[in-house]
Amino acid sequence: MHNVLIIDDSDINLTLIKALVLKLGDCSPTLFDHPVAALEWCRSNVPDLVIVDYMMPDMDGLKFISAFRALHGRNEIPVLMITANDQKDIRYDALLGGANDFLTKPIDRVEFSARVRNMLSLRTGQKYLADRAEHLSSLVEERTAEIRDREKELIFRISRAAEFRDPETGAHIQRMAHYSQIIALGLDLSIAQQKLILEAAPMHDVGKIGIPDYILLKPGKLTPEEFEVMKGHARLGQELLKDSRSEVIQAGAEVAISHHEKYDGTGYPHGLKGHQIPLFGRIVAVADVFDALTSERPYKRAWSLDDACKYLEDGRGKHFDPMCVEAFLAGWEHVLDIRQRFCDEEMPQI
């Protein structure tokens, strides 16, 4: 059903045009004898065709068309202007101002029917294309979401593959990823950046997949030579992840190479200092160390929360970015919630 807006200050003309429109079928005419009231109606209603007279009080047809076109989403709606035979200059101005076609007085019924049908057919095509574009956009969003979900699953499984060769658990990578998100929130990073670090942080130790078992699984303290090999996991992680077209995996590569750097420049592998260290690396450093300290492992007992917090406080400006420590501690209620949600016995998906 097409909604046809008819505007004319003459009741006789309104009645005539309404009757002609109804004869076309599948049309619902909306009548106004004053253009200002019609324009106000158009602010919340979208007609399929506008039929407007030129000579009207307060606002002529040209001004109405200009104001109508200025409304959001009204640029493509067909407009049919009614003029007198001797008003060619007006018709030229109307064409330039946004009218699509004209009828001359007195109205010829056959010409009226043909022109209106053509303009309604144009509007039907416009609506079809708009619906089609919206449908395709929805499909693209749906498929993109599916790809992102598969990407997240693959990243999680890759991260778990590295953890399987380490005494740490799948719940560890979940906790430290969510801790990282808490810090990002405390630093006022955008929602997109918060989500990005949540998805990228689990890849921080993916390079451990390339460390020999006799070093990775050694129960005692590593020798200096063995520790040098262990430190290589940061570079290996970056090598595995770099050059990806995925924004998440690119962020994972950044985290892998930088999360063992220390704020005072004594970390590895590059000895970066302060803000030379990528922000995601500084964030993950706090999240990873806190969870490692507060988790029980075959080679150590878990630290108390108070002792772990004191370690972070003591490490401000040395091991850790002070702002990241502050953001982490400011989100303490969320930290406790994450510890409860992601226990070592459970391994829920991000």
Residue frames relative to the residue before (quaternion, step in Angstrom):
aa qw qx qy qz dx dy dz
M 1.0000 0.0000 0.0000 0.0000 0.00 0.00 0.00
H 0.2640 -0.7789 0.5546 0.1264 3.57 -0.67 1.16
N 0.2780 -0.7391 0.5921 0.1608 3.55 -1.00 0.88
V 0.0770 -0.8149 0.5744 -0.0108 3.57 -0.44 1.27
L 0.2159 -0.7790 0.5811 0.0946 3.56 -0.67 1.16
I 0.0721 -0.7994 0.5964 -0.0063 3.57 -0.74 1.12
I 0.0260 -0.8072 0.5886 -0.0364 3.58 -0.75 1.09
D 0.2772 0.7251 -0.5854 0.2340 3.56 -0.65 1.18
D 0.4109 -0.7337 0.4819 0.2461 3.60 -0.89 0.88
S 0.6223 0.5162 -0.3412 0.4795 3.57 1.31 -0.02
D 0.4206 -0.7149 0.4972 0.2546 3.60 -0.72 1.06
I 0.6141 0.5509 -0.3524 0.4418 3.59 1.04 -0.71
N 0.6743 0.4879 -0.2957 0.4689 3.59 0.92 -0.93
L 0.6230 0.5390 -0.3410 0.4528 3.58 1.01 -0.77
T 0.6666 0.5047 -0.3001 0.4592 3.57 0.91 -0.94
L 0.6609 0.5138 -0.3047 0.4542 3.58 0.95 -0.90
I 0.6942 0.4705 -0.2826 0.4657 3.60 0.79 -1.02
K 0.6113 0.5449 -0.3486 0.4560 3.59 1.03 -0.75
A 0.6633 0.5040 -0.3077 0.4596 3.59 0.90 -0.92
L 0.6539 0.5085 -0.3114 0.4657 3.61 0.97 -0.82
V 0.6504 0.5138 -0.3145 0.4626 3.58 1.01 -0.81
L 0.6630 0.5135 -0.3102 0.4478 3.59 0.93 -0.88
K 0.6159 0.5595 -0.3442 0.4349 3.60 1.11 -0.65
L 0.5939 0.5850 -0.3642 0.4152 3.59 1.18 -0.50
G 0.3631 -0.7318 0.4932 0.2988 3.57 1.11 -0.63
D 0.8258 0.1931 -0.1703 0.5018 3.57 -1.22 0.57
C 0.6057 0.5331 -0.3700 0.4605 3.58 1.09 0.67
S 0.1358 -0.7676 0.6229 0.0654 3.54 -1.08 0.83
P 0.1989 -0.8185 0.5270 0.1126 3.62 -0.26 1.21
T 0.1392 -0.7456 0.6468 0.0790 3.54 -1.18 0.77
L 0.1739 -0.8441 0.5056 0.0394 3.57 -0.52 1.21
F 0.0211 0.7612 -0.6480 0.0104 3.54 -1.18 0.77
D 0.2451 -0.7667 0.5736 0.1515 3.57 -0.99 0.86
H 0.7286 0.3118 -0.2314 0.5643 3.57 1.29 0.18
P 0.4490 -0.7386 0.4317 0.2580 3.63 -0.60 1.09
V 0.6137 0.5519 -0.3672 0.4288 3.64 1.03 -0.66
A 0.6534 0.4943 -0.3037 0.4863 3.59 0.99 -0.83
A 0.6350 0.5276 -0.3274 0.4595 3.58 1.03 -0.76
L 0.6480 0.5163 -0.3179 0.4610 3.58 0.98 -0.84
E 0.6349 0.5215 -0.3280 0.4662 3.57 1.00 -0.80
W 0.6274 0.5293 -0.3258 0.4691 3.59 1.03 -0.76
C 0.6622 0.5325 -0.2968 0.4357 3.57 1.03 -0.82
R 0.5457 0.6234 -0.4045 0.3872 3.60 1.18 -0.36
S 0.7943 0.2416 -0.1266 0.5429 3.59 1.10 -0.63
N 0.7186 0.3464 -0.2350 0.5553 3.58 1.28 0.09
V 0.2166 -0.7798 0.5773 0.1081 3.57 -1.06 0.76
P 0.2110 -0.7917 0.5602 0.1222 3.61 -0.35 1.18
D 0.4702 -0.6558 0.5067 0.3035 3.56 -1.28 0.31
L 0.7774 0.0309 -0.0223 0.6278 3.57 1.27 -0.40
V 0.1694 -0.7607 0.6189 0.0982 3.55 -1.09 0.80
I 0.0722 -0.7560 0.6500 0.0276 3.56 -0.91 1.03
V 0.0594 0.8333 -0.5390 0.1078 3.58 -0.41 1.22
D 0.4078 -0.6899 0.5487 0.2379 3.56 -1.05 0.87
Y 0.4996 -0.6512 0.4717 0.3224 3.56 -1.19 0.47
M 0.7717 0.3442 -0.1890 0.5004 3.59 0.67 -1.11
M 0.2625 0.7370 -0.5790 0.2296 3.57 -0.41 1.31
P 0.5432 -0.6318 0.4336 0.3432 3.62 -1.12 0.56
D 0.8189 0.2782 -0.2274 0.4476 3.55 -1.33 0.55
M 0.7963 -0.0537 0.0789 0.5973 3.58 0.89 -0.91
D 0.2507 -0.7788 0.5499 0.1683 3.61 -0.50 1.10
G 0.7454 -0.4308 0.2776 0.4262 3.56 -1.31 0.12
L 0.6298 0.5423 -0.3371 0.4424 3.58 1.03 -0.76
K 0.6815 0.4754 -0.2912 0.4741 3.57 0.89 -0.91
F 0.6201 0.5383 -0.3503 0.4506 3.58 1.05 -0.72
I 0.6641 0.5086 -0.3146 0.4487 3.57 0.86 -0.96
S 0.6460 0.5241 -0.3199 0.4535 3.57 0.96 -0.87
A 0.6836 0.4679 -0.2853 0.4820 3.59 0.92 -0.91
F 0.6294 0.5377 -0.3305 0.4533 3.60 1.04 -0.75
R 0.6737 0.4929 -0.2948 0.4651 3.59 0.89 -0.90
A 0.6303 0.5500 -0.3368 0.4322 3.60 1.12 -0.56
L 0.5611 0.5933 -0.3937 0.4222 3.60 1.23 -0.32
H 0.5837 -0.6063 0.4135 0.3475 3.58 -1.07 0.74
G 0.8523 0.1706 -0.1408 0.4739 3.56 -0.96 0.94
R 0.6026 0.5829 -0.3590 0.4101 3.61 1.20 0.25
N 0.4005 0.7655 -0.4449 0.2358 3.61 1.24 0.08
E 0.7818 0.3749 -0.1838 0.4631 3.59 0.96 -0.81
I 0.4778 0.6713 -0.4504 0.3438 3.61 1.22 -0.05
P 0.4654 -0.6999 0.4587 0.2884 3.63 -0.74 0.98
V 0.1043 -0.7772 0.6198 0.0313 3.57 -1.07 0.88
L 0.1223 -0.7814 0.6115 0.0240 3.54 -0.82 1.12
M 0.1426 -0.8090 0.5671 0.0600 3.60 -0.60 1.14
I 0.2745 -0.7434 0.5912 0.1500 3.52 -1.11 0.83
T 0.0438 0.8009 -0.5918 0.0802 3.59 -0.73 1.12
A 0.5481 -0.5691 0.4861 0.3735 3.53 -1.36 0.10
N 0.6734 -0.5268 0.3392 0.3924 3.57 -1.22 0.50
D 0.7504 0.4194 -0.2209 0.4605 3.59 1.00 -0.77
Q 0.5725 0.6087 -0.3666 0.4090 3.61 1.22 0.38
K 0.0726 0.8382 -0.5352 0.0751 3.57 0.85 0.97
D 0.6341 0.5341 -0.3415 0.4427 3.59 0.95 -0.80
I 0.6301 0.5270 -0.3284 0.4664 3.56 1.04 -0.80
R 0.6562 0.5136 -0.3141 0.4548 3.58 0.95 -0.86
Y 0.6262 0.5226 -0.3422 0.4666 3.59 1.00 -0.73
D 0.6603 0.4981 -0.3073 0.4706 3.58 0.95 -0.89
A 0.6439 0.5303 -0.3202 0.4491 3.55 1.04 -0.79
L 0.6179 0.5407 -0.3404 0.4583 3.58 1.02 -0.76
L 0.6799 0.4736 -0.2809 0.4843 3.53 0.95 -0.91
G 0.7120 0.4763 -0.2513 0.4505 3.59 1.11 -0.66
G 0.7246 -0.4726 0.2455 0.4374 3.62 1.24 -0.02
A 0.4739 0.6443 -0.4699 0.3735 3.61 1.21 0.11
N 0.3525 -0.7523 0.5214 0.1948 3.58 -1.10 0.72
D 0.8032 -0.0303 0.0586 0.5920 3.59 1.08 -0.67
F 0.3045 -0.7593 0.5560 0.1469 3.56 -1.36 0.26
L 0.1232 -0.7110 0.6808 0.1254 3.45 -1.42 0.40
T 0.2504 -0.7679 0.5695 0.1529 3.55 -1.04 0.74
K 0.4403 -0.6747 0.5301 0.2642 3.51 -1.19 0.66
P 0.5261 -0.2272 -0.8178 0.0531 1.53 -1.94 1.57
I 0.5607 -0.6406 0.4160 0.3195 3.57 -1.08 0.79
D 0.2828 -0.7307 0.6025 0.1520 3.54 -0.93 1.00
R 0.4664 -0.7241 0.4309 0.2690 3.59 -0.62 1.15
V 0.6653 0.5011 -0.3096 0.4588 3.60 0.93 -0.89
E 0.6617 0.4929 -0.3053 0.4754 3.57 0.90 -0.92
F 0.6252 0.5445 -0.3389 0.4446 3.59 0.97 -0.85
S 0.6791 0.5003 -0.2987 0.4464 3.58 0.81 -1.01
A 0.6707 0.5079 -0.3035 0.4474 3.59 0.92 -0.92
R 0.6957 0.4759 -0.2868 0.4554 3.57 0.84 -0.96
V 0.6695 0.4949 -0.3098 0.4592 3.58 0.91 -0.85
R 0.6327 0.5212 -0.3393 0.4614 3.60 0.97 -0.80
N 0.6468 0.5233 -0.3200 0.4532 3.59 0.95 -0.87
M 0.6954 0.4729 -0.2823 0.4616 3.58 0.90 -0.90
L 0.6399 0.4984 -0.3302 0.4828 3.59 1.08 -0.63
S 0.6039 0.5343 -0.3534 0.4743 3.59 1.11 -0.61
L 0.6197 0.5303 -0.3313 0.4743 3.56 1.07 -0.79
R 0.6711 0.4960 -0.2999 0.4622 3.57 0.92 -0.89
T 0.6162 0.5412 -0.3441 0.4572 3.59 1.04 -0.73
G 0.6551 0.5046 -0.3072 0.4710 3.57 1.00 -0.84
Q 0.6302 0.5359 -0.3335 0.4522 3.58 1.01 -0.79
K 0.6836 0.4891 -0.2853 0.4605 3.56 0.89 -0.97
Y 0.6219 0.5355 -0.3405 0.4589 3.57 1.05 -0.74
L 0.6773 0.4855 -0.2976 0.4658 3.57 0.89 -0.93
A 0.6373 0.5217 -0.3308 0.4608 3.58 1.03 -0.76
D 0.6569 0.4964 -0.3069 0.4774 3.58 0.97 -0.86
R 0.6405 0.5298 -0.3168 0.4568 3.54 1.02 -0.83
A 0.6582 0.5035 -0.3054 0.4691 3.59 0.96 -0.90
E 0.6482 0.5101 -0.3202 0.4660 3.59 1.00 -0.82
H 0.6416 0.5231 -0.3182 0.4620 3.57 1.02 -0.83
L 0.6688 0.4914 -0.3001 0.4703 3.57 0.92 -0.90
S 0.6284 0.5304 -0.3340 0.4607 3.57 1.03 -0.77
S 0.6437 0.5205 -0.3141 0.4648 3.56 1.02 -0.82
L 0.6455 0.5166 -0.3152 0.4660 3.57 1.02 -0.83
V 0.6403 0.5230 -0.3233 0.4604 3.57 0.99 -0.87
E 0.6536 0.5075 -0.3156 0.4643 3.59 0.93 -0.88
E 0.6528 0.5217 -0.3115 0.4524 3.56 0.99 -0.86
R 0.6822 0.4757 -0.2859 0.4759 3.58 0.90 -0.94
T 0.6283 0.5334 -0.3343 0.4572 3.58 1.04 -0.78
A 0.6403 0.5181 -0.3202 0.4679 3.56 1.00 -0.83
E 0.6373 0.5224 -0.3291 0.4612 3.59 1.02 -0.78
I 0.6473 0.5125 -0.3159 0.4674 3.58 0.99 -0.85
R 0.6559 0.5071 -0.3163 0.4610 3.58 0.95 -0.85
D 0.6362 0.5231 -0.3309 0.4606 3.57 1.03 -0.78
R 0.6577 0.4906 -0.3142 0.4776 3.59 0.97 -0.81
E 0.6237 0.5376 -0.3332 0.4593 3.57 1.07 -0.76
K 0.6542 0.5105 -0.3077 0.4655 3.58 0.96 -0.89
E 0.6483 0.5128 -0.3213 0.4621 3.56 0.98 -0.84
L 0.6549 0.5117 -0.3130 0.4597 3.58 0.94 -0.90
I 0.6431 0.5183 -0.3221 0.4627 3.59 0.96 -0.85
F 0.6482 0.5148 -0.3216 0.4598 3.57 0.93 -0.87
R 0.6873 0.4857 -0.2938 0.4532 3.59 0.90 -0.91
I 0.6135 0.5255 -0.3471 0.4764 3.59 1.08 -0.71
S 0.6581 0.5053 -0.3042 0.4680 3.57 0.95 -0.89
R 0.6489 0.5086 -0.3145 0.4704 3.57 0.99 -0.79
A 0.5948 0.5754 -0.3666 0.4251 3.60 1.06 -0.72
A 0.6644 0.4773 -0.3036 0.4885 3.57 1.01 -0.79
E 0.6672 0.5159 -0.3071 0.4408 3.58 0.96 -0.83
F 0.5802 0.5936 -0.3752 0.4126 3.60 1.13 -0.60
R 0.7006 0.4356 -0.2636 0.4999 3.56 1.17 -0.54
D 0.6780 0.4378 -0.2497 0.5350 3.56 1.34 0.13
P 0.5696 -0.6083 0.4085 0.3724 3.63 -1.01 0.53
E 0.5429 0.6158 -0.4178 0.3893 3.61 1.18 -0.25
T 0.4067 -0.7360 0.5026 0.2009 3.56 -1.24 0.49
G 0.6633 -0.4876 0.3835 0.4186 3.52 -1.36 0.18
A 0.6136 0.5481 -0.3494 0.4483 3.56 1.10 -0.65
H 0.5669 0.5936 -0.3844 0.4225 3.60 1.14 -0.55
I 0.7047 0.4524 -0.2922 0.4619 3.59 0.79 -0.92
Q 0.6047 0.5345 -0.3618 0.4666 3.57 1.16 -0.48
R 0.6747 0.4996 -0.3039 0.4504 3.56 0.86 -0.95
M 0.7134 0.4524 -0.2919 0.4485 3.57 0.70 -1.01
A 0.5983 0.5463 -0.3689 0.4554 3.62 1.11 -0.55
H 0.6943 0.4555 -0.2753 0.4844 3.57 0.93 -0.87
Y 0.5800 0.5416 -0.3759 0.4785 3.60 1.12 -0.55
S 0.6375 0.5333 -0.3230 0.4526 3.57 1.00 -0.85
Q 0.6417 0.5184 -0.3213 0.4650 3.56 1.02 -0.78
I 0.6136 0.5436 -0.3416 0.4597 3.60 1.05 -0.76
I 0.6601 0.5008 -0.3059 0.4690 3.58 0.94 -0.88
A 0.6385 0.5252 -0.3242 0.4598 3.58 0.96 -0.87
L 0.6311 0.5182 -0.3238 0.4779 3.58 1.03 -0.77
G 0.6762 0.5021 -0.2882 0.4557 3.59 0.93 -0.90
L 0.6799 0.4606 -0.2806 0.4968 3.57 1.21 -0.50
D 0.4530 -0.7162 0.4163 0.3295 3.57 1.36 0.13
L 0.2709 0.7389 -0.5632 0.2518 3.57 0.96 0.79
S 0.6221 -0.5627 0.3889 0.3809 3.57 -1.17 0.52
I 0.6645 -0.4859 0.3839 0.4183 3.56 -1.28 0.35
A 0.6439 0.5290 -0.3202 0.4506 3.57 1.00 -0.85
Q 0.6719 0.4824 -0.2984 0.4763 3.61 0.97 -0.82
Q 0.6132 0.5379 -0.3466 0.4632 3.58 1.06 -0.69
K 0.6700 0.4841 -0.2933 0.4803 3.56 0.96 -0.86
L 0.6349 0.5510 -0.3291 0.4301 3.55 1.02 -0.82
I 0.6993 0.4485 -0.2920 0.4739 3.61 0.84 -0.87
L 0.5727 0.5747 -0.3785 0.4455 3.59 1.13 -0.56
E 0.7309 0.4250 -0.2315 0.4812 3.56 0.97 -0.88
A 0.7023 0.4790 -0.2668 0.4540 3.59 1.11 -0.65
A 0.5841 0.6389 -0.3652 0.3424 3.61 1.03 -0.76
P 0.6225 0.5625 -0.3713 0.3979 3.67 0.91 -0.70
M 0.6561 0.5251 -0.3152 0.4410 3.60 1.18 -0.43
H 0.3537 0.7893 -0.4634 0.1928 3.60 1.25 0.01
D 0.8025 0.2568 -0.1261 0.5236 3.62 0.94 -0.82
V 0.2640 0.8004 -0.5085 0.1764 3.58 1.17 0.44
G 0.5915 0.5984 -0.3579 0.4048 3.60 1.18 -0.53
K 0.5215 0.6455 -0.4161 0.3719 3.62 1.21 -0.30
I 0.5154 0.6452 -0.4149 0.3819 3.55 1.23 -0.31
G 0.7198 0.4285 -0.2436 0.4888 3.59 1.23 -0.45
I 0.5377 0.6120 -0.4067 0.4135 3.62 1.28 0.14
P 0.5152 -0.6634 0.4382 0.3200 3.65 -0.81 0.92
D 0.6006 -0.6076 0.3917 0.3416 3.57 -1.08 0.79
Y 0.6495 0.5462 -0.3446 0.4013 3.59 0.93 -0.81
I 0.6688 0.4335 -0.2893 0.5302 3.56 1.27 -0.37
L 0.6933 0.5026 -0.2868 0.4295 3.56 0.77 -1.05
L 0.7839 0.3291 -0.1552 0.5031 3.57 0.98 -0.88
K 0.3691 0.7417 -0.4900 0.2711 3.58 1.23 0.19
P 0.3928 -0.7563 0.4686 0.2328 3.64 -0.67 1.04
G 0.7258 0.4245 -0.2406 0.4849 3.59 1.06 -0.63
K 0.7269 -0.4092 0.3191 0.4498 3.50 -1.35 -0.19
L 0.4550 -0.6870 0.4981 0.2700 3.57 -1.03 0.81
T 0.4728 -0.6227 0.5345 0.3208 3.54 -1.19 0.61
P 0.6723 -0.4792 0.3485 0.4438 3.61 -1.18 0.31
E 0.6503 0.5131 -0.3204 0.4595 3.59 0.99 -0.83
E 0.6671 0.4946 -0.3021 0.4681 3.58 0.95 -0.87
F 0.6391 0.5277 -0.3337 0.4491 3.57 1.01 -0.75
E 0.6051 0.5469 -0.3546 0.4572 3.58 1.08 -0.68
V 0.6394 0.5024 -0.3239 0.4836 3.58 1.03 -0.78
M 0.6473 0.5278 -0.3191 0.4480 3.58 0.93 -0.92
K 0.6399 0.5376 -0.3335 0.4362 3.60 0.95 -0.79
G 0.5671 0.6261 -0.3734 0.3834 3.56 1.20 -0.45
H 0.5201 0.6562 -0.4278 0.3404 3.61 1.19 -0.30
A 0.5807 0.5799 -0.3830 0.4240 3.60 1.15 -0.48
R 0.6779 0.4652 -0.2811 0.4950 3.57 0.94 -0.89
L 0.6354 0.5328 -0.3342 0.4480 3.58 0.97 -0.85
G 0.6385 0.5315 -0.3280 0.4497 3.58 0.98 -0.81
Q 0.6580 0.4940 -0.3123 0.4747 3.55 0.94 -0.85
E 0.6411 0.5334 -0.3276 0.4440 3.59 0.96 -0.83
L 0.6563 0.5181 -0.3083 0.4537 3.57 1.02 -0.80
L 0.7966 0.3715 -0.1500 0.4527 3.56 0.95 -0.89
K 0.5694 0.6389 -0.3928 0.3366 3.60 1.10 -0.54
D 0.7983 0.3224 -0.2585 0.4382 3.54 -1.39 0.39
S 0.4192 0.6819 -0.4931 0.3408 3.59 1.17 0.37
R 0.4450 -0.6707 0.5199 0.2861 3.56 -1.19 0.53
S 0.5596 0.5997 -0.3808 0.4267 3.58 1.30 -0.18
E 0.4700 -0.6776 0.4916 0.2796 3.57 -0.86 0.98
V 0.6424 0.5320 -0.3238 0.4465 3.58 1.02 -0.81
I 0.6945 0.4626 -0.2837 0.4725 3.58 0.86 -0.93
Q 0.5875 0.5480 -0.3678 0.4683 3.60 1.11 -0.59
A 0.6567 0.4878 -0.3023 0.4892 3.57 0.98 -0.88
G 0.6187 0.5473 -0.3383 0.4508 3.60 1.06 -0.71
A 0.6327 0.5242 -0.3241 0.4689 3.57 1.04 -0.78
E 0.6419 0.5200 -0.3147 0.4675 3.58 1.02 -0.82
V 0.6553 0.5062 -0.3047 0.4707 3.56 0.98 -0.87
A 0.6546 0.5434 -0.3164 0.4196 3.58 0.89 -0.97
I 0.7382 0.4313 -0.2418 0.4589 3.60 0.86 -0.92
S 0.7960 0.3777 -0.1589 0.4455 3.59 1.08 -0.61
H 0.5609 0.6604 -0.3984 0.3009 3.63 1.11 -0.31
H 0.6748 0.4375 -0.3163 0.5032 3.62 1.26 -0.05
E 0.4269 0.6499 -0.4932 0.3900 3.58 1.24 0.30
K 0.2534 -0.7664 0.5717 0.1470 3.57 -1.15 0.62
Y 0.6345 -0.5953 0.3518 0.3453 3.51 -1.08 0.84
D 0.7151 0.4344 -0.2597 0.4822 3.61 1.09 -0.64
G 0.6113 -0.6062 0.3304 0.3868 3.58 1.28 0.19
T 0.5772 0.6154 -0.3701 0.3887 3.62 1.25 0.08
G 0.5283 0.6514 -0.4058 0.3631 3.59 1.24 0.11
Y 0.3877 -0.6969 0.5494 0.2493 3.55 -1.32 -0.24
P 0.6013 -0.0411 -0.7733 -0.1968 1.60 -2.44 0.63
H 0.7253 0.4677 -0.2484 0.4398 3.64 1.15 -0.42
G 0.4064 -0.7221 0.4763 0.2941 3.61 1.19 -0.15
L 0.2249 0.7890 -0.5375 0.1950 3.58 1.03 0.75
K 0.2336 -0.7869 0.5638 0.0917 3.53 -1.19 0.66
G 0.8618 0.0946 -0.0634 0.4943 3.55 -1.12 0.74
H 0.8306 -0.1905 0.1593 0.4984 3.54 -0.93 -0.96
Q 0.4080 0.6509 -0.5059 0.3924 3.57 1.23 0.35
I 0.6218 0.5169 -0.3285 0.4881 3.56 1.19 -0.59
P 0.5058 -0.6467 0.4647 0.3318 3.64 -0.80 0.89
L 0.6041 -0.6030 0.3813 0.3552 3.58 -1.00 0.82
F 0.6499 0.5158 -0.3325 0.4483 3.60 0.91 -0.83
G 0.6312 0.5276 -0.3303 0.4627 3.59 1.07 -0.69
R 0.6538 0.5076 -0.3089 0.4684 3.58 1.01 -0.81
I 0.6407 0.5215 -0.3197 0.4641 3.56 1.05 -0.76
V 0.7012 0.4755 -0.2747 0.4547 3.57 0.79 -1.06
A 0.5648 0.6005 -0.3894 0.4109 3.61 1.09 -0.60
V 0.6746 0.4786 -0.2883 0.4824 3.58 0.93 -0.90
A 0.6858 0.4987 -0.2892 0.4442 3.58 0.82 -1.02
D 0.6869 0.4992 -0.2849 0.4448 3.58 0.89 -0.96
V 0.6784 0.4881 -0.3009 0.4593 3.59 0.86 -0.93
F 0.6424 0.5231 -0.3414 0.4440 3.59 0.89 -0.85
D 0.7015 0.4548 -0.2974 0.4611 3.58 0.81 -0.90
A 0.6170 0.5380 -0.3519 0.4538 3.59 1.04 -0.68
L 0.6655 0.5078 -0.3067 0.4530 3.59 0.95 -0.85
T 0.7645 0.3947 -0.1991 0.4691 3.59 0.90 -0.90
S 0.6240 0.5154 -0.3466 0.4742 3.59 1.28 0.19
E 0.4065 -0.7029 0.5272 0.2504 3.56 -1.01 0.81
R 0.0680 -0.7861 0.6144 0.0025 3.52 -1.02 0.91
P 0.6663 -0.5034 0.3430 0.4302 3.63 -1.15 0.34
Y 0.7473 0.3998 -0.2154 0.4851 3.57 1.10 -0.63
K 0.8000 0.1510 -0.1021 0.5716 3.64 1.22 0.04
R 0.4371 -0.6492 0.5490 0.2935 3.52 -1.32 0.34
A 0.5684 -0.5988 0.4375 0.3562 3.57 -1.19 0.52
W 0.4266 -0.6699 0.5434 0.2719 3.55 -1.10 0.75
S 0.5355 -0.5755 0.4930 0.3728 3.55 -1.25 0.38
L 0.6295 -0.5404 0.3940 0.3956 3.57 -1.21 0.45
D 0.6375 0.5337 -0.3312 0.4462 3.58 1.00 -0.78
D 0.6679 0.4941 -0.3051 0.4656 3.58 0.94 -0.88
A 0.6498 0.5145 -0.3200 0.4590 3.58 1.00 -0.82
C 0.6474 0.5084 -0.3187 0.4699 3.59 0.98 -0.81
K 0.6349 0.5214 -0.3294 0.4653 3.57 1.01 -0.79
Y 0.6179 0.5394 -0.3434 0.4575 3.60 1.06 -0.75
L 0.6519 0.4998 -0.3181 0.4733 3.58 0.97 -0.82
E 0.6466 0.5219 -0.3178 0.4566 3.57 0.96 -0.89
D 0.6800 0.4870 -0.2882 0.4662 3.58 0.91 -0.94
G 0.7016 0.4812 -0.2658 0.4533 3.57 1.14 -0.59
R 0.3698 0.7290 -0.4929 0.2981 3.61 1.27 0.11
G 0.8377 0.1564 -0.1355 0.5055 3.55 -0.85 0.96
K 0.6679 0.4227 -0.3020 0.5329 3.60 1.26 -0.09
H 0.7990 0.1644 -0.0710 0.5740 3.54 0.27 -1.28
F 0.8308 0.2579 -0.0683 0.4885 3.57 0.86 -1.03
D 0.5414 -0.5584 0.5216 0.3507 3.50 -1.33 0.49
P 0.4682 -0.7061 0.4463 0.2883 3.65 -0.60 1.06
M 0.6476 0.5264 -0.3273 0.4432 3.59 1.00 -0.77
C 0.6436 0.5151 -0.3215 0.4658 3.58 1.04 -0.71
V 0.6244 0.5183 -0.3333 0.4800 3.59 1.03 -0.76
E 0.6592 0.5134 -0.3088 0.4544 3.57 0.90 -0.93
A 0.6607 0.5072 -0.3067 0.4606 3.59 0.94 -0.89
F 0.6384 0.5272 -0.3228 0.4585 3.58 1.03 -0.80
L 0.7084 0.4556 -0.2677 0.4680 3.59 0.80 -0.98
A 0.6091 0.5532 -0.3506 0.4473 3.59 1.13 -0.58
G 0.7219 0.3940 -0.2360 0.5176 3.58 1.18 -0.52
W 0.1665 0.8582 -0.4766 0.0928 3.56 1.21 0.55
E 0.6271 0.5363 -0.3511 0.4426 3.62 0.95 -0.75
H 0.6581 0.4872 -0.3053 0.4861 3.58 1.02 -0.77
V 0.5956 0.5620 -0.3590 0.4478 3.60 1.07 -0.69
L 0.6734 0.4912 -0.2942 0.4676 3.58 0.88 -0.92
D 0.6322 0.5298 -0.3279 0.4605 3.57 1.03 -0.75
I 0.6582 0.5067 -0.3072 0.4643 3.59 0.97 -0.86
R 0.6217 0.5391 -0.3386 0.4563 3.61 1.01 -0.76
Q 0.6803 0.4788 -0.2863 0.4754 3.55 1.05 -0.74
R 0.6779 0.5055 -0.2922 0.4468 3.58 0.99 -0.83
F 0.7954 0.2549 -0.1116 0.5385 3.58 0.94 -0.87
C 0.0145 0.8095 -0.5830 0.0688 3.54 0.21 1.29
D 0.6414 -0.5522 0.3674 0.3855 3.56 -1.21 0.48
E 0.6374 0.5347 -0.3443 0.4350 3.59 1.13 -0.48
E 0.7460 0.3416 -0.1932 0.5380 3.58 1.21 -0.45
M 0.1184 -0.7929 0.5951 0.0560 3.53 -1.13 0.65
P 0.0099 -0.8311 0.5556 -0.0238 3.62 0.46 1.17
Q 0.5411 -0.6136 0.4671 0.3354 3.56 -1.23 0.44
I 0.5562 -0.5757 0.4790 0.3603 3.57 -1.21 0.55
